[in-house]
Amino acid sequence: MASKVTVRAAVASDVQVILEMIKELALYEKEPDKVLATQESLHDTLGFKEGSRRYAKTLLLYEDDKPAGMALYFNSYSTWRAKPGIYLEDLFVRPQFRGKGYGTTLLATLAKEVIDIDGARLEWSVLKWNEPSIKFYEGIGATNLGIEWQQMRVDGDALKNLARRGALGDGK
């Protein structure tokens, strides 16, 4: 009998499985100790707590009644095109469900959402050492921007120090 595959937007009761998959992804990316997310913080930032803001959204893919994968994303914006887009923060398919097209299904669902909002692009980052994922992404038509663009980040103490600088260089 063929498996029933469904993709749906996450709801509050999904927070535990979202956190589990975030931790599984961190383990795959060799950074399990970097996960600071909790069920409570996800509940708040994914907009499931009354009065909280929704900073990101999650699609969950189920095979029968088993959570098989997720795409966690948020809206982005292209100034040059004056159009919205989607930035994919995390795409994860559990190992036992890989090779069934579920990653493509999640990305296709996001691509449809970009088109539905008259958006300009769907984009994400991938670790340079993650050759299987890079080959997968190239296989669906993704372009590697690594030659022209370099990803930058400010976090931790550097973020706090930058915030203290204030407007117009105050707090040098």
C-alpha positions as CSV (number, residue, x, y, z in Angstrom):
1,M,0.0,0.0,0.0
2,A,1.3,3.4,-0.9
3,S,2.1,5.9,1.8
4,K,0.0,9.0,2.2
5,V,2.1,12.1,2.1
6,T,0.8,15.4,3.3
7,V,2.3,18.9,3.7
8,R,0.7,21.4,6.0
9,A,1.4,24.5,8.0
10,A,2.6,23.8,11.5
11,V,0.2,24.5,14.5
12,A,1.0,25.0,18.1
13,S,0.8,21.3,18.9
14,D,3.6,20.7,16.5
15,V,6.3,22.6,18.4
16,Q,7.8,19.5,20.0
17,V,8.3,17.8,16.7
18,I,9.7,21.0,15.2
19,L,12.3,21.2,18.0
20,E,13.1,17.5,17.6
21,M,13.9,18.1,13.9
22,I,15.9,21.2,14.7
23,K,18.0,19.2,17.0
24,E,18.4,16.4,14.5
25,L,19.5,18.9,11.9
26,A,22.0,20.4,14.3
27,L,23.4,16.9,14.9
28,Y,23.7,16.3,11.1
29,E,25.5,19.7,10.8
30,K,27.9,18.7,13.6
31,E,26.7,21.5,15.9
32,P,24.3,19.8,18.4
33,D,25.4,22.0,21.3
34,K,24.5,25.2,19.4
35,V,20.7,24.7,19.7
36,L,19.3,27.2,22.2
37,A,15.7,26.9,21.0
38,T,13.2,25.5,23.4
39,Q,9.5,24.6,23.0
40,E,8.6,27.8,24.8
41,S,10.8,30.0,22.6
42,L,9.6,28.3,19.4
43,H,6.0,28.7,20.6
44,D,6.6,32.4,21.0
45,T,8.5,33.1,17.8
46,L,6.4,31.0,15.5
47,G,3.4,33.0,16.6
48,F,1.5,30.3,18.5
49,K,1.4,32.1,21.8
50,E,-1.5,34.6,22.1
51,G,-0.1,38.1,21.6
52,S,3.3,36.9,20.2
53,R,4.6,38.0,16.9
54,R,5.2,35.4,14.1
55,Y,8.8,35.7,12.9
56,A,8.9,32.5,11.0
57,K,6.6,29.8,9.6
58,T,7.0,26.0,9.4
59,L,5.8,23.5,6.9
60,L,5.6,19.9,8.1
61,L,5.6,16.9,5.8
62,Y,4.1,13.7,7.0
63,E,4.3,10.2,5.6
64,D,1.1,8.6,6.9
65,D,1.0,9.9,10.4
66,K,4.8,10.1,10.9
67,P,6.6,13.5,10.8
68,A,9.1,13.1,8.0
69,G,10.4,16.6,7.3
70,M,10.1,20.3,7.7
71,A,10.9,23.6,6.1
72,L,11.2,26.5,8.5
73,Y,11.2,29.9,6.6
74,F,10.4,33.6,6.7
75,N,9.6,36.3,4.3
76,S,12.4,38.3,2.7
77,Y,12.4,41.3,0.4
78,S,14.2,42.2,-2.8
79,T,14.8,46.0,-3.1
80,W,15.9,45.8,-6.7
81,R,12.8,44.0,-7.7
82,A,10.5,45.6,-5.1
83,K,9.1,42.1,-4.4
84,P,8.8,39.8,-1.5
85,G,10.4,36.4,-1.3
86,I,11.1,33.5,1.0
87,Y,14.2,32.8,2.9
88,L,14.5,29.1,3.9
89,E,16.2,28.9,7.2
90,D,16.1,25.1,7.6
91,L,15.1,22.2,5.3
92,F,15.3,18.8,7.0
93,V,14.1,15.4,6.0
94,R,14.7,12.7,8.6
95,P,17.2,10.1,7.4
96,Q,14.7,7.2,7.2
97,F,12.5,9.2,4.8
98,R,15.3,10.5,2.4
99,G,15.4,9.5,-1.2
100,K,11.6,9.7,-1.6
101,G,11.4,13.2,-3.0
102,Y,10.2,14.8,0.2
103,G,12.9,17.6,0.1
104,T,11.7,18.5,-3.4
105,T,8.1,18.4,-2.3
106,L,8.8,20.9,0.5
107,L,10.8,23.2,-1.8
108,A,8.1,23.0,-4.5
109,T,5.5,24.0,-1.9
110,L,7.6,27.0,-0.9
111,A,8.2,27.9,-4.6
112,K,4.4,27.8,-5.1
113,E,4.1,30.2,-2.1
114,V,6.6,32.6,-3.6
115,I,4.6,32.6,-6.9
116,D,1.3,33.0,-5.0
117,I,2.7,36.2,-3.3
118,D,4.0,37.4,-6.6
119,G,7.5,37.0,-5.1
120,A,10.9,37.3,-6.7
121,R,12.9,34.5,-5.2
122,L,13.3,31.5,-2.8
123,E,16.8,31.5,-1.3
124,W,18.8,29.7,1.5
125,S,22.3,28.9,2.6
126,V,24.1,25.6,2.6
127,L,27.3,24.5,4.4
128,K,30.2,24.3,2.0
129,W,31.0,20.7,3.2
130,N,27.5,19.5,2.6
131,E,28.0,18.0,-0.9
132,P,24.9,15.8,-0.9
133,S,22.7,18.8,-0.2
134,I,24.6,21.0,-2.7
135,K,24.1,18.4,-5.4
136,F,20.5,18.0,-4.5
137,Y,19.9,21.8,-4.7
138,E,21.7,22.1,-8.0
139,G,19.6,19.3,-9.3
140,I,16.4,21.2,-8.7
141,G,17.8,24.3,-10.5
142,A,19.3,26.3,-7.6
143,T,22.2,28.7,-8.3
144,N,25.2,28.8,-6.1
145,L,25.9,32.5,-5.3
146,G,29.1,31.8,-3.4
147,I,31.4,33.2,-6.1
148,E,29.7,36.6,-6.1
149,W,28.2,36.8,-2.5
150,Q,29.6,36.1,0.9
151,Q,27.2,35.5,3.8
152,M,27.8,37.8,6.8
153,R,26.5,37.6,10.4
154,V,26.7,39.6,13.6
155,D,25.6,37.7,16.8
156,G,26.5,37.2,20.4
157,D,28.8,39.8,21.9
158,A,29.4,41.5,18.6
159,L,25.6,42.0,18.2
160,K,25.4,43.6,21.6
161,N,28.5,45.8,21.0
162,L,27.0,47.0,17.6
163,A,23.7,47.8,19.3
164,R,25.5,49.9,21.9
165,R,27.2,52.0,19.2
166,G,24.0,53.9,18.6
167,A,23.0,56.2,15.8
168,L,25.6,58.1,13.8
169,G,28.6,56.4,15.5
170,D,27.7,57.2,19.1
171,G,29.4,55.1,21.7
172,K,32.5,54.5,19.6
